[in-house]
Every structure is written in C-alpha cells, then in structure tokens.
C-alpha cells in the first residue's frame, strides 16, 4: 500500500501517446507501424483465403465439378484472400473530398456499403460451410452452389470496394 503523497509508477513521466492517422503516407510511418500494417494485411488475406477454402470444400462435397480440382480450390482461396486484403481497411479519401461527397451526396458512401455487404456475404457463406463440414452434412447441389455464389459475390464486392476506394484516395490526394 502506498502512503499519502506517493506517486503511482509512471505518473511522473511525461508520456504522450501518438496516434498514427490512417491517411499517413507510407514513408512517414514508423518501422513498427509499417510492420504492424503488413502483419494486419497478411492476416486479413489469410482469413479471406481460409474462407475461400471452407466454401470450396463445402461446394466440392456436393460434387460440383467446377470446384472439384485442386486448382479450383486454390483459385477460390486466392480470390478470397484478395477480397479480404483489398475490401477491408479501406483508405479514406482526403477531408476535402469527403466534404464534397457530403455536400453533393447526403446518402451513405456506396464504397463502404459495398465493402460491408461483401464482407458479410463472404463471412456468412464461410460460417455456413464450416458448420456443414463440422456437422458432416452432405450439401445439396443447389444449396452448395447458392452458398458458393453468395461467397463469390461477397468477395467480388470486397475487391470492387477496395479498388474504388484506392482509386478515389489516389485521385483526392492528387488534387
């Protein structure tokens, strides 16, 4: 127990916490921030790839010939990795560009909506696929195709949102 007038550890140190702005240029970030960003993005890509693997396994169990090969499964994994890598953690446009968006378009940002919807579709398809695999259910061909198409639509939405957001951020920083 501390007596009256004693300080807590580190209380006397003048510590300031510096937050890194998401829009901070890559060359201005600290090495730790760069490493953290790469690890985060790699984790997102691995998550997307595993979602693609689970959905591919689910669809393959329904004897759908498209996905039955190793190349088809790898393609779904890479597509899922690209979706989660690009579609989550979208770069923000500049403040000036955001003001223009708010002034001329009071509706929600379509890119954020596209990313959120795509992430939800891909994730829910993966959860259903994993549950089906764990419960050892044999999927019907139609439901497996529906889940596969929902996943593909979600991953495509993520990729589109990521590309549009990056093009928008690049255009707003150039002006």
Rosetta blueprint (number, residue, H / E / L):
1 X L
2 X L
3 X L
4 X L
5 X L
6 X L
7 X L
8 X L
9 X L
10 X L
11 X L
12 X L
13 X L
14 X L
15 X L
16 X L
17 X L
18 X L
19 X L
20 X L
21 X L
22 X L
23 X L
24 X L
25 X L
26 X H
27 X H
28 X H
29 X L
30 X L
31 X H
32 X H
33 X H
34 X H
35 X H
36 X H
37 X H
38 X H
39 X H
40 X H
41 X H
42 X H
43 X H
44 X H
45 X H
46 X H
47 X H
48 X H
49 X H
50 X H
51 X H
52 X H
53 X H
54 X H
55 X H
56 X H
57 X H
58 X H
59 X H
60 X H
61 X H
62 X L
63 X L
64 X L
65 X L
66 X L
67 X L
68 X L
69 X L
70 X H
71 X H
72 X H
73 X H
74 X H
75 X H
76 X H
77 X H
78 X H
79 X H
80 X H
81 X H
82 X H
83 X H
84 X H
85 X H
86 X H
87 X H
88 X L
89 X L
90 X L
91 X L
92 X L
93 X L
94 X L
95 X H
96 X H
97 X H
98 X H
99 X H
100 X H
101 X H
102 X H
103 X H
104 X H
105 X L
106 X L
107 X L
108 X L
109 X L
110 X H
111 X H
112 X H
113 X H
114 X H
115 X H
116 X H
117 X H
118 X H
119 X H
120 X H
121 X H
122 X H
123 X H
124 X H
125 X H
126 X H
127 X H
128 X H
129 X H
130 X H
131 X H
132 X H
133 X H
134 X H
135 X L
136 X L
137 X L
138 X L
139 X L
140 X L
141 X H
142 X H
143 X H
144 X H
145 X H
146 X H
147 X H
148 X H
149 X H
150 X H
151 X H
152 X H
153 X H
154 X H
155 X H
156 X H
157 X H
158 X H
159 X H
160 X H
161 X H
162 X H
163 X H
164 X H
165 X H
166 X H
167 X H
168 X H
169 X H
170 X H
171 X H
172 X H
173 X H
174 X H
175 X L
